[in-house]
């Protein structure tokens, strides 16, 4: 089985605009964001379906996503940060954290390729709002 694109990102064979990383999760900017600051939170363990994660890993997910969402909200003008779990394009569980103003903003039809320089700047702004360990 070929590793997913996310497994390749985790391994460092494909670059990303990393936001943060723990022993079990990685967060990085989506290169086709729905909105500026659109971040993916991915378990390092390659499991296709979010609800197939073991209970311990699944229970950590929102605790990992929470400070990332708060940092996105501080770094990117938005009413709130929405969350999407679709998981159809990449066979590796992942959460989408998307800055939104209305519920209609959570729409993959709004996704566009992003300029790598813009992604680098946005990633730095978000990281600046993350709590330090």
N, C-alpha and C positions, 0 to 999 in steps of 0.2 A: 504494500500500500504506500502510495506517495504521501509524504507529509503535507499537511495543509499549509496554505500560505502563512497562517498565523504561527504554526510550528516553525516554519522557516524564519519568520521574523524573530521569534523567541530564541532560536539558535544563532541569530546574527547573520544568516546567509542572505537575508533581504533586509535592507535598511528601513528604519521607521523613525518617526518623530515621537520619541518616547516621552511619556509624561511621568510615569513612576513604575516601580516594579517591586514585588515582594518575592518571597520564596515560591509562592503558588500562583501569582497573578502578574500580568503585565498590562499597562494601559498606554495607548498610543493614539495619535490623531489618525482619523480616517482620511485617506488620500482623495476620496470622492465624498466630501462631507455634504450633509444635508444643510448644515449651517456652519459658520466659522466656529471652531472649538469642538466640533463633533469628535468625540473620543470613544474608542473601543476599549472595553475591559475584558480581558481574555484569560481564562485559566491556562496555566502552562501545560497541564495535562490535556492531551488531545482527546476530547470526547465530543462527539457530534451534537448530541442533544443536551441542552442545559439541564433538563430534569433527569438525565442519566448520571449527573455528577453525584458522587457520594455525599451523604448528608453533611459531613463536616465541611467539605469544600463548598457546597451549595450554601450553607449557613454563613460562610465568610463573605460571600459575594457582595452583598449590599454593604457590609461593613467596610470593604475595600473601596467600593464605588462611592460611598458617601463623601469622604473628604475630596475626592476627585471632582464630584459634581459641585461641591461647594466652591472649589477653586475655579472651576469653569464659570460658575455664576459670578464670581468676583472679577474674572479676567475678561469676560465677554458680555457686552450689554444684552440682557435678555430678561424676560419676566420670570422664567424658571428654567431648570434643566429637566427635560423629559427623558424618559427611558424607553427603549425599544428592545424587544427580544424577538428577532425574526429567525435568524439562523438558517436561511435557505440558500444563500449564495456561497457560504464557506462552511464545510462540514466540521466545524470546530466551535463549540459553545462560545458565545460572546454577547455582551451587553453594549448597546449604543447609548451613550449619554449625549444628548443633543440640546443645545441652547434653543429655547423657543419663546415665542410671544403668544401664540395661540395653539390649540390642539392640532389645527390644520398644518402647522409647521412640521409635524412628525410625519413626513411623507418622503419616501425614497425618490419620488419623481423630482424632488428639489435638489437631488445630489448632483454635484458638478465636480470635475477635476479641479484640484487646488494647485496653486503655484507653490512649489517646494519652499521658496523663500518666505512666503506668507505662513506656511505651516511651521517653519522654524521659529518665526516670531511669535506666533500664537502659542506654541508649545512652551516657549520661555515664559510668556505671561502667565500661563496656567501653573507651571511649576513654581513660579514665584509666590503663588497663593497657597501652595500646599503646606501643611504643618511640617515642621522639621521633627525628625525622630529623636 
